[in-house]
Amino acid sequence: MSTPKSSSEGGAGECRFRPSAGMRKTPQMEARSRARAAGTQEPQAASRKAETVAVADRLHSAAIQLLRRVRRQDIATGEGPARLSALSVLVFGGPKTLKELAAAEQVKPPTMSRMVAGLARSRLIDVEPDPEDRRRMRIRATVKGRQILQKGRELRIAYLASHLDRLSPQELSQLGEAVEILARLLKNWG
């Protein structure tokens, strides 16, 4: 059973519990012990973590809203977002097998198979036997596929730029700095 630490031991109004012999410490208790031993102040660490989580939450929400809004421009390409996304994997990542493409897009192979068939019918991709294993197929973007994807990218960027143009020069500069920080973070994501 735990015994409370008296206020004279832990500071005014503070009540801490110590595990009795044989009782296992929780990870939180171990972290607090390490923080105290290192001289780290727990409130600062908790405050930093809370701030990090709050920023992550706002960034997540903003990223989703931004993507939804710029994706509206994809209608002009005549292709749906899922097909454009798969096509972008091939344009920027090079040829892939069906399994690799499905994994990159986080869908099951049968779903990707239907998507690949549609992209092939639209002549946005070529599907050829893999030179290393004739049982596997290699999927690559065609010139037409690259052009469609480039058109979609240009439309998205122009649409986004038209909205960024409303920012003050200082806000635009701050956003540019934030983008650099994000790019660095993503580069080292691991």
N, C-alpha and C positions, 0 to 999 in steps of 0.2 A: 504494500500500500504506500502511496505517496504521502509525504509529509510537507505541509506548507512551510515556506521559508518566512520567518517573521519579518515585519516591516523594518526592524532594526538591522537585519541582515541584507535586505534587498532594497532599501530606500523607502522613503515615505510613501505610504499608501500602496505599495507594491506587494503582491502576493505571488510567489513563484513556487512551483512544485518541484521537488527533487524525487527522482525514482529511488525507491528503497532497494536494498540488496536483492539481486536476482531479477529485478524488473527491468525490462528492456526500454531503452530510450527511443522515442519517436525520431524520425528524420528532422522534424522541426526543432526538437530539443537538442539534437546533435549540432544543428546549424547554429543555434543560439550559443551553445557552448563554445564552438569554434570562433564565432564572432566576438564573444567576450574575451577569449584567450588572445585573439589577434588585436584586441583593442578597437574593433570595429563597432560603430554605433548602430544598433539594430534599427532604430527609427529611420535613419538615413537610408539604409539598405532597403527597408520596406517602402519608403517613399520613392526611391529610385525605381524599384520594381513596379510599383503602382503607376508611376509616370510612363514607364516603358510599355506596360500593358495598355494604358490609355492611348498612347500614340499609335501603337500597333492596331488597336481597334479603329481609330479614326482613319488611319492609312488604309486598312482593309476595306472599310466602307467607301472611302473616296475612290479607291482603285476600281471597285466593282461598279460604282456609279459612272466613273469616267469611261470604262470599257463599254458599258451598256450604251452610253451616249454616242461614242465614236463608231460603234458597230452599226448604228443606223445608216451610216454611209455605205455599208456593204451592199445594200439593196441595189445600188447603181451598177454593181459588177454583175448582177444576175445570178450570183451564187449565194448560198446560205452560209451562215457563220461556221457551222461545223465543217463543211466542205472546204471553206477558205482556211480554216485552222489546220486541217490535215494537209492542204496544199502548201501552207507556209512551212510546215515541218519538212516537206520535201525540197522546197526552194532553198531554205536556209540551212537545213541539215544534210542535204544530199540524199541520194537514193536509199531506200529502206525496203526491208521485207514487210509483208503484211503484219507479221507479229510485232516487229519493231515499231511500225507506224501506229498500231493499236495501242501499244504500251505508251508511246509518246503522247497520244491523245487520251489516254486513260479510258479506253473503251474495250469491249470484248472483240476478238477477231471476227465473229460473224457480223457485228455492226460495222466494223471497218471494211469488211469485204463488200458490203452493200454500198458504202461510201466510195470505195475505190472503183466499183463498177460504174457508178454515176459519173465520177470524175473522168474515167476512161471514155465513156460515151460522149462526154462534152469535149473530148480531146485535150484535157488539161494535164493528163498524165499518160505515160507509157508504162505498160506492164510487160516485162520480158523475163525469160528464164535467168536465174542467177548463174553466172559463169562458173562459180565454185560448186554449186549443188543444183543440178538441173530440175530437181523436184520443187525447189523454192522459186518464188517469183520476186523479181526486183522491180520496185516502183519508183519512177522518177518523173519530175515535172517536165512538161514540154515547154517550148518557147511560148506558146499561147497561155499556158498555165502561169508562167513567170510574168507575162504581160498583165494578166488579170489581177494577179496578186499585187503587182506594182501599182496598178490603177487604184485598187482598193486602198493601198497604203497612202498614196497621194491624196485621195479623197479624205481619209481619216485625218491626216496631218493638216490639210487645209482647213477642215472643219474645226479641229482643235485650235489651230493658230488663230482663226477668226474669233474665238472666245478668249484666248490668251491676250489678244490685242486690247482687250478691255482693262487689263491690269495696268497699274502704274509702273513706271520704269523700275522703281525699287522692288515692287512685288514680283515683277518678271525676273529680276536679278536673283531674288531670294528663291523663287521657284527653280530657276536654273541651278542654283547651288544645291537645293534639295534633290534635284534629279541626279546630279553628280554623286551625291552621297548614296542615293539608292543604287545607282549603277555600280559603285564600288562595293556596296553590300552584296548585290547580286553576283558580281564577279567572284567574290570570295565565299559564296553561299555554301559550297561544299557538298 
